[in-house]
Each structure stands twice: as structure tokens, then as C-alpha cells.
């Protein structure tokens, strides 16, 4: 359990987070603002994979706890209303995360609104009612980050610096799931030996050697395994890291045609 104590001393106001666990001595950490203290608690809970932080309704100006869904959610543990939580990892696609309850009282922190103006928002700490851990496909988290990066790329250098300076330095974490294919080691070794230390796309020597002295190249499937490609020597090529990333980022037909011809 974590609580916040406000203190006023010679150096001004500070906020101390006190963490108590059964059978252990309480520990504490002090922050200059209540926002940082709350963010620290959220990260502790997020690391335990029990908490989801939901921002209140209202895209401009200070949010009100008396407004619409904000009021309903803030009173949900007492008003008998069931709350079901959805997350958005892709535009207009809502992923159901189960029934949730408030894990603590809502709190306020400052965030910029959609016009970049600072305002007070309400944060609702939520957890699944059944206590289970929400599992997110890693590809969904990656796509969410890519979407947000594209959206902020239109900002100026000064605007990006201003927004980045307001972000928490310690990001939260999520448990994600991935699909791993059990690849044939013989296909990997054959492909690397066939390339003989030369990238099969740019036709340049491997950029460096591994600790054992072998040239560093990465095995790539021209038709990706995730797209029902085969794990065979006819579908595998050895690429330098730059060309490997190029294939996954651009998927140019001219590159695919060249690699397909190389394997004939």
C-alpha cells in the first residue's frame, strides 16, 4: 500500500510516498511535486500489472469531476454501475480489457490539452475486477507508439522539446505477448554460409564481425513467417542490419524481386 504525505520545510513543499508491505519495514521516497509522487505510485502499480490509468473526459481546459462520465466513474464503486474498459491500439478499433473498478481515489495532474495549453486533468486508477493481468499483443503496443510518433512528427523542434520536458522520465511497463516461430537452425546456417559474409540485397560485406569472428548478417524470410511464408532455404536470405530493417520498413517490390531472383 502506498500513501502520500505533504510536508512543508525550509526548502518548501514536498511530497513523500510511503510504501508499506505486510511483514516489512515501510520505505519512502520524496518528490518536489504531487504530480511526480502520483506518477511514482502509478508506475509501482503498473509494474505489478494491476493498474490501468484512465484520463478523464474533456479535451480542452480544466476537467471537472462533476462532468458526465467523470462523475459516473468517480462514484462507480458506490453507485452500482459496472465499468467495462476498452483500449485503442489502432484507429477506430477498440480492444476490450474486461470489467474494472477504481483501485484508489481519482487524482489531478497537469497535462497539455489538444492546443498545447496546460490544464488540470483527472486520472482514474483502475484495475480488473477479477484481479487478472491484461495481456496485450506486442505488435499492438508497437503500432500504438508508431501512430503517436507519426502524429507528433509535425511539431517543431521547440514544441517537441517542451512536451518532452513535461513527460515522466521513468516510463511505465506492460506485459505483452508475442508469437515466436520455431525456426530450423539448418536453414539459418545454410543461408549464412551461402551469403559468405556478403549482404544479399546491397551486396556489401557484413558491417562487423561477431565475437567469434563470423560476419554479422541476419536471416530474413522474403515472404515473412507471419504472412504464412515458409521456413525454407528458398525463402530465406542473409541481410545486413540496415537492409533487414529496410525490408521490414519499406517492403519495396523491387527489393523483393531482387532477392527472389538471387534465390533462383
C-alpha positions in Angstrom: 0.0 0.0 0.0 1.3 3.5 -0.9 0.3 6.8 0.6 1.3 10.4 0.1 2.2 12.8 2.9 2.6 16.5 2.2 5.4 18.3 4.1 6.4 21.9 4.4 10.0 22.6 5.4 12.8 25.1 4.9 13.1 24.1 1.2 9.3 24.5 0.6 6.6 22.0 -0.1 7.5 18.3 -0.7 5.5 15.1 -1.1 6.6 11.8 0.5 5.4 8.5 -0.9 5.3 5.9 1.9 5.2 2.2 0.8 4.0 -0.3 3.4 4.1 -4.1 2.8 2.9 -6.7 5.3 5.8 -8.0 7.4 8.4 -5.5 6.1 9.6 -2.1 7.2 7.9 0.9 5.5 10.1 2.7 2.9 9.6 6.2 1.5 10.6 8.4 -1.4 10.3 12.2 -1.5 9.2 14.3 -4.6 9.1 18.1 -5.1 5.5 17.9 -6.6 2.4 15.9 -6.0 2.3 15.1 -9.7 5.6 13.3 -9.5 4.6 11.5 -6.4 1.4 10.2 -8.1 3.3 9.2 -11.2 5.7 7.2 -9.0 2.7 5.3 -7.4 1.2 4.6 -10.8 4.5 3.2 -12.0 4.7 0.9 -8.9 1.2 -0.4 -9.6 1.8 -0.7 -13.3 4.9 -2.7 -12.7 2.7 -5.2 -10.8 0.4 -5.2 -13.9 -2.6 -4.5 -11.7 -3.4 -0.9 -12.8 -4.6 1.0 -15.8 -4.6 4.8 -15.7 -7.5 6.3 -17.4 -7.6 10.0 -18.2 -10.9 11.9 -17.7 -13.3 13.3 -20.3 -12.6 16.8 -21.7 -10.0 17.7 -24.3 -9.7 21.4 -23.6 -9.5 23.4 -20.4 -9.6 22.0 -16.9 -11.5 18.8 -16.4 -14.4 18.6 -13.9 -15.1 15.7 -11.7 -18.8 16.7 -11.9 -18.9 16.3 -15.7 -20.7 13.4 -17.4 -18.7 10.1 -17.4 -16.1 11.6 -15.0 -18.7 11.9 -12.2 -20.1 8.4 -13.1 -16.7 6.8 -13.0 -15.6 8.6 -9.8 -18.7 7.2 -8.0 -18.7 3.8 -9.7 -17.6 1.9 -6.5 -20.7 3.2 -4.7 -23.3 3.8 -7.4 -23.5 0.1 -8.5 -22.7 0.9 -12.2 -20.5 -1.8 -13.9 -17.5 -0.3 -15.7 -16.0 -2.0 -18.8 -12.7 -0.9 -20.1 -11.6 -0.6 -23.7 -8.2 0.4 -25.1 -7.4 1.8 -28.5 -4.3 0.5 -30.2 -5.4 1.2 -33.8 -7.7 3.9 -35.2 -11.4 3.1 -34.5 -10.5 -0.3 -33.2 -11.5 -0.9 -29.5 -9.9 -3.7 -27.5 -11.9 -5.0 -24.6 -9.9 -5.3 -21.4 -12.6 -6.5 -19.0 -14.7 -5.2 -16.2 -12.7 -2.8 -14.0 -13.1 -1.0 -10.6 -11.4 2.0 -9.1 -8.3 0.9 -7.2 -7.9 4.3 -5.5 -9.4 7.8 -5.4 -9.1 9.8 -8.6 -6.4 12.5 -8.5 -5.4 15.5 -10.6 -2.3 16.3 -12.5 -1.3 18.9 -15.1 -1.3 17.9 -18.8 -1.4 19.9 -22.0 -4.7 20.0 -23.8 -5.0 19.4 -27.6 -4.0 23.0 -28.2 -0.8 22.6 -26.1 -2.2 24.7 -23.2 -1.6 23.4 -19.6 -4.7 22.3 -17.7 -5.8 20.1 -14.8 -7.0 16.6 -15.7 -8.4 13.8 -13.6 -6.7 10.4 -13.6 -8.7 7.4 -12.6 -6.6 4.4 -11.3 -8.3 1.3 -12.5 -7.8 -2.5 -12.1 -9.6 -5.5 -13.4 -12.4 -6.6 -11.1 -11.2 -10.3 -11.2 -7.6 -9.3 -10.4 -6.3 -10.8 -13.6 -3.5 -9.3 -15.7 -4.3 -7.7 -19.0 -2.2 -9.2 -21.8 -1.5 -7.0 -24.8 0.0 -8.3 -28.1 3.3 -6.6 -28.5 2.5 -5.7 -32.1 -0.4 -3.6 -30.8 1.8 -1.7 -28.5 4.4 -1.1 -31.2 1.7 0.1 -33.6 0.4 2.5 -31.0 3.8 4.0 -30.5 4.3 4.3 -34.2 0.9 6.1 -34.6 1.8 8.6 -31.8 5.2 9.2 -33.2 3.7 10.0 -36.7 1.2 12.3 -35.0 3.8 14.3 -33.1 6.3 14.4 -36.1 4.6 17.6 -37.4 5.6 19.6 -34.3 8.5 21.9 -34.4 11.8 21.2 -32.5 10.9 23.7 -29.8 7.4 22.2 -29.4 8.7 18.7 -29.1 11.3 19.8 -26.5 8.6 21.5 -24.5 6.4 18.4 -24.5 9.2 16.0 -23.9 10.4 18.0 -20.8 6.9 17.6 -19.3 7.0 13.8 -19.6 7.9 11.4 -16.8 11.5 10.2 -17.0 10.6 6.7 -15.9 8.1 5.1 -18.3 5.5 2.5 -17.1 5.5 -1.1 -18.4 3.0 -3.6 -19.7 3.1 -7.3 -20.1 2.8 -8.1 -23.8 2.5 -11.3 -25.8 4.5 -12.3 -28.9 4.3 -15.1 -31.4 7.6 -16.9 -31.8 8.3 -19.3 -34.6 10.4 -22.4 -34.1 12.8 -21.9 -36.9 15.0 -24.6 -38.4 18.7 -24.0 -37.4 19.8 -25.7 -40.6 18.0 -23.1 -42.7 19.7 -20.4 -40.7 23.2 -21.8 -41.1 22.8 -22.7 -44.8 21.6 -19.2 -45.6 24.5 -17.6 -43.8 27.1 -19.9 -45.4 25.6 -19.3 -48.8 25.9 -15.5 -48.4 29.6 -15.9 -47.4 29.7 -12.7 -45.4 28.0 -10.5 -48.0 24.5 -9.0 -47.7 22.3 -10.4 -50.4 20.5 -7.1 -51.0 23.1 -4.3 -51.0 25.9 -6.8 -51.9 28.2 -5.2 -49.4 30.3 -7.0 -46.8 28.8 -7.5 -43.3 29.3 -4.3 -41.3 31.2 -6.0 -38.5 32.1 -9.4 -37.1 30.7 -11.2 -34.1 32.8 -12.1 -31.1 33.6 -15.5 -32.7 34.9 -13.8 -35.8 31.9 -14.7 -38.1 30.5 -11.9 -40.2 27.3 -10.4 -38.7 24.3 -10.9 -41.0 20.7 -11.5 -40.2 18.4 -14.2 -41.8 15.2 -12.7 -43.3 12.3 -14.5 -44.8 11.3 -12.9 -48.1 7.7 -13.9 -47.5 7.5 -13.4 -43.8 6.5 -16.3 -41.5 3.8 -14.1 -40.1 2.3 -13.9 -43.6 2.4 -17.7 -44.0 5.8 -17.8 -45.5 7.9 -21.0 -45.5 10.9 -21.6 -43.3 13.0 -22.9 -46.2 16.3 -22.1 -47.9 14.3 -20.9 -50.9 12.5 -18.3 -48.8 15.5 -17.2 -46.6 18.2 -14.6 -47.3 21.1 -13.1 -45.3 20.9 -9.3 -44.9 23.0 -6.7 -43.2 21.1 -5.0 -40.3 20.4 -1.9 -42.4 18.9 -3.8 -45.3 17.0 -6.1 -42.9 15.3 -3.0 -41.4 14.7 -1.6 -44.9 12.8 -4.8 -45.8 10.6 -4.6 -42.8 10.0 -0.8 -43.0 9.5 -0.4 -46.8 8.7 -3.8 -48.3 9.7 -2.5 -51.7 8.6 -4.8 -54.6 11.9 -4.1 -56.3 13.9 -5.4 -53.3 11.6 -8.5 -53.1 12.1 -9.1 -56.8 15.9 -8.9 -56.5 16.0 -11.3 -53.5 13.7 -13.7 -55.2 15.9 -13.7 -58.3 19.0 -14.3 -56.1 17.5 -17.4 -54.7 16.6 -19.0 -58.1 
